[in-house]
């Protein structure tokens, strides 16, 4: 028992010495001020939401003929500045939005995207990424207008997946 008491006393003495060394105060004054690092760590956030016009839940181009130009998707009304999709920057960085199709469009169709209601300013796209809009500030939104041309399209439904990407503006 006496041996355990001596070991305990040694351990306690070592702990006191170590804690004294660890908490040693260094004197600072007007000629020798303390300096240290202050760091803020904020994660990058490129999140966004996609809101469709009206009751739409996808982009539907409904044609009235086998050949037609500048078909607007259901719910979009470019003349009244109503885009099919509104992109809202819910992150904390200025964002650039891009889009593409995940598989090649049909040979009889073209598809264009733009952030302005005039299709003359829109960019044709397929599986390669194209810019929809740039420098969308956190807490703001941007319109996404789409148009399609078809030439001698077959009857029935044809689908492709549209992908929208966000990235920090550089």
N, C-alpha and C positions, 0 to 999 in steps of 0.2 A: 504494500500500500504506500509505503514511504517513497518507493521508487517512482510510482505513478504520480505522487505529489510533486516530486522534483522535476519530472518530465513536463508536467502541466505548468509548473512555474517557469521553466525554460521556454516553453511554447508561448506562454502569455508574455514573457519578457520580449521575445522576438517580435511578436505582434505589435507590442507597444512601440518598439524601436522602428519597425517598418512603417507603422501609421504615422509616427512622428516625422519620418523622412518624407513620406508622401504628402503630408499637409504642411510642409515647411513654407512659411510665408516669406515672400520676397518683398522688400520695401520699394515702393514707387513714390515719386514726388514730382514736383513741377518740372524738374530737369530730367527726369527719367520716368515718363508716363508708361503705363501698361498699354500694350497693343496686342490685338488678337484678331482672329478671323471670324467674321459673321457670314453665314452662308444661308441662302434660300434655295431650296430645291423644289422646283415646280415642274411637274411632268408635262410633256407635250401632249396636247389633246387635239386631234384632228377629227373629232366626231361631228356628225351632222344628221339631220333628219330629212326625209323625203315625204312631201305631201302632194297628193294628186288633186287635180281640179275636180270640184263637185264630188260625185260619188264614185269616181273612177278608182280602180285598184291596180290597174296596169295600163299600158299604152296600147290602145286598140285603133288601128287604122281601118276604118270601114269605108270601102270604095263603093262607088255607084256604077262603075264600069270596069272592064278589063284593062283599059288604058286610061290613066288619069294623072294629073300633075298637082303637086302641092296639096296632097291630102293631109288634113290636120287630124290628129288623134281625137277620139271622142272626148269631150270635156274641154278641149283647148279652144279658145276663141281669140286668135291673135289680133283681130280687128279691134277687140275691146281689151287688149292687153292681159288676157287670161292664159297663162302658160299651162301646159299639161302637168308639169312638175314644178314645185317650189323647193329649193334646197336651202335649208337653214343651218348656218354654222353654229353648232352648240358647243364647240370646243373653245380653246383659248389662244388660237393662232389665226393669223390671216390665212385663208385657204384658197387654193386653186382647185376647181372641180373639173374632172375629165370623165369621158365615158367611152364605151366601146360595146360592140356585140361580142358575145362569148363564142359564137360560131358564125361563119360567113353568111351574109345576107343572101336571099335568093337572087339569081342573075337577072330576074325581071323587075327588081326593085332597087330604088335608092332610098337612103334615109339621111336626113340632115338635122343638125342640132345647132341651136344658138341661144343666146341670152337676151335677144331682142326680138320684138314681134314681127320683124320684116325678114322673110326667108332669104332675101338677097344678101343678108349678113350671116347666114347660117353656113356651117361647114358639113360637107358630106363625110360620112364615116362608115366603117365596117368593123373589122376586128382590131384595128390599130387604135390606140387611144387618141382622142382629139379633145381639145380644150373647150369646155362649155363656158366657163367664166373664171376670172382671176380676182385676187385680192378681196375676197369676201370677208369682212371683218367679223370677229366674234359677236354673236348676238344679232347678226343681220341675216338677211336671206337674199337669194338670187333666183330669177326665173329661168326655166329650162323649156324652151319651145322645140317641138319636133315637127318635121314634115316628111312626107314620102311621095315619091313618084313611082308609078307602076306602068309597065309596058307589056301588053299581052299576057297578063297574069292568069294563071289557071284558077278555076273556081275552087272554093274551099278555104280552110284556115291554114295558115302557115305561121309558125312562131319561132322566135329567137329570143335569147336572154339579153337584156340590156344591163350593163354593169356601170355603176357610177362610183368614181374614186375621188378621194380627197387627199391633198398633200399641202404641206406648209408652203406658202409663197416664198420664193427665194429672190 
